[in-house]
Amino acid sequence: MKITLTDVGKRFNRDWIFRHINYGFTNGNSYAIIGPNGSGKSTLLQVIAGAVAQSEGSIGFQSSVFSSQPADSQKLSTDNCQLPTEKLHSHISLATPYLEVIEEMTLVEFLRFHSTFKPFITGMDIQKISGEVGLEKSIHKQIRYFSSGMKQRVKLAQAFFSDTFVLLLDEPCTNLDEEGIALYHHLIKNYSSNRIIIISSNDKQEYDFCKERLNILDYKK
């Protein structure tokens, strides 16, 4: 999988948030979009996700046909093809503080509903996922009764355990306590291989492991 940003810019009304971003994201690597609060980090992440349209430039998604969690015997194809826009949602997972979950559903109902759009990675089911994020005792509780930290764990669960090529995380440790932050790093270590990981944050504990950094201030015009 490869994501290519070519001369990408975004503005609201007459104010440019960023301009002339030329950057490539490749499979198996981790990236951090950094910068102060209000600088446009989250906006860029939303542009990459396709949730917000860029004002100029283009974004290309190239992929081979294979699972994001291939078996040891599988070989990755070198024949990349351009993904059509209408197919992008099935290849991208997103976790953000502003992402809404369906609070009237129980955790098991929410994860089951989510899996109809994005299947889980191989070998994972709702019971295992709930255990991995420490919510196995709340699996039949309505999400409306979850604490803010528990809701953040739900958001991380639906992102990490979806079988997608791209994992986009905006301030992923929001509302998490020390145990929750340790869980986040556990998920990064064990469930992010062979993916593109892009994290928007100004907190080093969220992105310190990232191999590459994109400073949004470098694209202010």
C-alpha positions as CSV (number, residue, x, y, z in Angstrom):
1,M,0.0,0.0,0.0
2,K,1.2,3.5,-0.8
3,I,-0.4,6.9,-0.2
4,T,0.9,9.8,-2.3
5,L,0.1,13.5,-1.5
6,T,0.9,15.8,-4.4
7,D,0.8,19.5,-3.8
8,V,-2.0,19.1,-1.3
9,G,-3.5,22.1,0.4
10,K,-6.5,22.9,2.5
11,R,-8.2,26.2,3.2
12,F,-11.2,27.4,5.1
13,N,-12.7,30.5,3.6
14,R,-9.7,32.6,2.7
15,D,-7.3,31.1,5.3
16,W,-4.9,28.4,4.1
17,I,-4.4,25.7,6.8
18,F,-1.5,24.1,4.9
19,R,-0.2,24.2,1.3
20,H,2.1,22.3,-1.1
21,I,2.4,19.1,0.8
22,N,4.3,16.5,-1.3
23,Y,4.7,13.4,0.8
24,G,4.5,9.6,0.5
25,F,3.4,7.0,3.0
26,T,4.4,3.4,2.4
27,N,3.3,0.1,3.8
28,G,4.9,-1.1,7.0
29,N,6.0,2.3,8.2
30,S,4.8,4.7,10.9
31,Y,4.4,8.4,10.6
32,A,3.7,11.3,13.0
33,I,2.0,14.5,11.9
34,I,3.2,17.0,14.6
35,G,2.6,20.6,15.4
36,P,1.0,22.8,18.1
37,N,-2.7,22.8,18.9
38,G,-4.8,24.3,16.1
39,S,-2.1,24.0,13.5
40,G,-4.0,21.7,11.2
41,K,-2.8,18.2,12.2
42,S,-6.2,16.8,12.5
43,T,-7.4,18.5,9.3
44,L,-4.6,16.8,7.4
45,L,-5.5,13.4,8.9
46,Q,-9.1,13.9,7.8
47,V,-8.0,14.9,4.3
48,I,-6.0,11.7,4.1
49,A,-9.0,9.7,5.4
50,G,-11.2,11.3,2.8
51,A,-13.5,12.7,5.4
52,V,-12.6,16.3,4.3
53,A,-11.8,17.3,0.7
54,Q,-8.5,19.0,0.0
55,S,-8.7,22.4,-1.6
56,E,-5.8,21.8,-4.0
57,G,-3.6,19.0,-5.1
58,S,-4.3,15.3,-5.2
59,I,-4.1,12.2,-3.1
60,G,-3.3,8.8,-4.6
61,F,-3.9,5.4,-3.1
62,Q,-2.1,2.4,-4.6
63,S,-2.5,-1.1,-3.4
64,S,-2.0,-4.8,-4.2
65,V,-4.7,-7.3,-3.5
66,F,-3.7,-8.9,-0.2
67,S,-4.8,-8.9,3.4
68,S,-3.2,-6.4,5.8
69,Q,-2.4,-9.3,8.0
70,P,-1.0,-11.9,5.6
71,A,-0.1,-15.4,6.5
72,D,3.6,-16.3,6.6
73,S,3.2,-18.2,3.3
74,Q,1.7,-15.3,1.4
75,K,3.7,-13.1,-0.9
76,L,2.9,-9.5,-1.5
77,S,2.3,-8.6,-5.1
78,T,4.4,-5.9,-6.7
79,D,1.6,-5.1,-9.2
80,N,0.0,-2.0,-7.6
81,C,-3.2,-0.5,-8.8
82,Q,-4.9,2.8,-8.1
83,L,-7.8,2.4,-5.6
84,P,-11.1,4.0,-6.7
85,T,-12.4,6.6,-4.2
86,E,-15.6,4.6,-3.4
87,K,-13.4,1.7,-2.2
88,L,-11.1,3.7,0.1
89,H,-13.3,3.4,3.2
90,S,-12.8,-0.4,3.3
91,H,-9.0,0.0,3.5
92,I,-8.8,2.7,6.2
93,S,-9.4,2.6,9.9
94,L,-9.7,5.8,11.9
95,A,-9.8,6.5,15.6
96,T,-10.2,10.1,16.8
97,P,-11.6,11.9,19.9
98,Y,-14.4,13.3,17.8
99,L,-15.4,9.9,16.4
100,E,-18.9,9.0,17.6
101,V,-19.8,5.5,18.7
102,I,-23.4,4.2,18.9
103,E,-24.1,4.6,22.6
104,E,-27.4,2.8,22.5
105,M,-25.7,-0.4,21.5
106,T,-23.9,-2.8,23.8
107,L,-20.2,-3.4,23.0
108,V,-20.9,-6.7,21.4
109,E,-23.7,-5.2,19.2
110,F,-21.4,-2.3,18.2
111,L,-18.5,-4.5,17.2
112,R,-20.8,-6.9,15.4
113,F,-22.3,-4.0,13.5
114,H,-18.9,-2.5,12.7
115,S,-17.7,-5.9,11.4
116,T,-20.4,-5.8,8.7
117,F,-18.5,-2.9,7.1
118,K,-14.9,-3.9,7.9
119,P,-14.2,-7.5,8.8
120,F,-11.9,-8.2,11.7
121,I,-8.3,-9.3,11.2
122,T,-7.7,-13.0,10.9
123,G,-8.1,-14.9,14.1
124,M,-10.0,-12.2,16.1
125,D,-13.6,-12.3,17.2
126,I,-15.6,-10.0,19.4
127,Q,-14.8,-12.0,22.6
128,K,-11.0,-11.8,21.9
129,I,-11.1,-8.2,20.9
130,S,-13.0,-7.3,24.1
131,G,-10.4,-9.1,26.1
132,E,-7.5,-7.4,24.3
133,V,-8.8,-3.9,25.2
134,G,-9.8,-4.9,28.7
135,L,-13.6,-4.6,28.2
136,E,-14.5,-8.3,28.5
137,K,-16.6,-7.7,31.6
138,S,-18.6,-4.9,29.9
139,I,-19.3,-6.7,26.7
140,H,-23.1,-6.7,27.2
141,K,-23.3,-3.2,28.7
142,Q,-24.6,-0.3,26.7
143,I,-21.8,2.0,25.6
144,R,-23.7,5.0,27.0
145,Y,-22.7,3.8,30.4
146,F,-19.0,3.6,29.6
147,S,-16.5,6.0,31.0
148,S,-14.7,8.3,28.6
149,G,-11.6,6.1,28.9
150,M,-13.6,3.0,28.1
151,K,-15.2,4.7,25.1
152,Q,-11.7,5.5,23.8
153,R,-10.8,1.8,24.2
154,V,-13.8,1.0,22.0
155,K,-12.6,3.5,19.4
156,L,-9.1,1.9,19.4
157,A,-10.6,-1.6,19.2
158,Q,-12.7,-0.9,16.1
159,A,-9.6,0.7,14.4
160,F,-6.9,-1.7,15.3
161,F,-8.8,-4.9,14.8
162,S,-10.4,-4.0,11.4
163,D,-8.6,-5.7,8.5
164,T,-7.3,-2.6,6.8
165,F,-4.1,-1.4,5.2
166,V,-4.1,2.1,6.8
167,L,-4.5,3.0,10.4
168,L,-5.1,6.7,11.2
169,L,-5.0,7.8,14.8
170,D,-5.7,11.3,16.1
171,E,-4.5,11.9,19.7
172,P,-5.0,8.2,20.4
173,C,-4.4,8.4,24.1
174,T,-7.2,10.9,24.8
175,N,-9.0,10.1,28.0
176,L,-6.7,7.1,28.7
177,D,-5.1,6.5,32.1
178,E,-1.7,5.0,32.6
179,E,-3.1,1.5,32.1
180,G,-4.9,2.6,28.9
181,I,-1.7,4.2,27.6
182,A,0.1,0.9,28.1
183,L,-2.7,-0.8,26.3
184,Y,-2.2,1.6,23.3
185,H,1.4,0.7,23.1
186,H,0.6,-3.0,23.3
187,L,-1.8,-2.6,20.3
188,I,0.8,-0.7,18.3
189,K,3.4,-3.4,19.0
190,N,1.2,-6.3,18.2
191,Y,-1.3,-5.2,15.7
192,S,0.3,-2.6,13.4
193,S,2.7,-4.7,11.3
194,N,2.4,-4.4,7.5
195,R,0.2,-1.3,7.7
196,I,0.6,2.4,7.2
197,I,0.3,4.0,10.6
198,I,-0.3,7.8,10.7
199,I,-0.6,9.5,14.0
200,S,-1.7,13.1,14.5
201,S,-0.4,14.3,17.9
202,N,1.7,16.8,19.9
203,D,2.3,14.2,22.7
204,K,5.5,12.3,22.3
205,Q,4.2,9.2,24.2
206,E,1.7,8.8,21.4
207,Y,4.1,8.9,18.5
208,D,7.7,8.5,19.8
209,F,8.0,5.1,18.0
210,C,7.2,6.7,14.6
211,K,10.0,6.4,12.1
212,E,9.1,9.6,10.2
213,R,7.7,13.0,11.3
214,L,5.8,15.5,9.2
215,N,5.7,18.9,10.9
216,I,2.6,20.8,9.7
217,L,4.3,24.1,10.4
218,D,6.6,23.4,7.4
219,Y,3.6,23.7,5.2
220,K,2.1,27.0,6.4
221,K,1.9,29.7,3.7
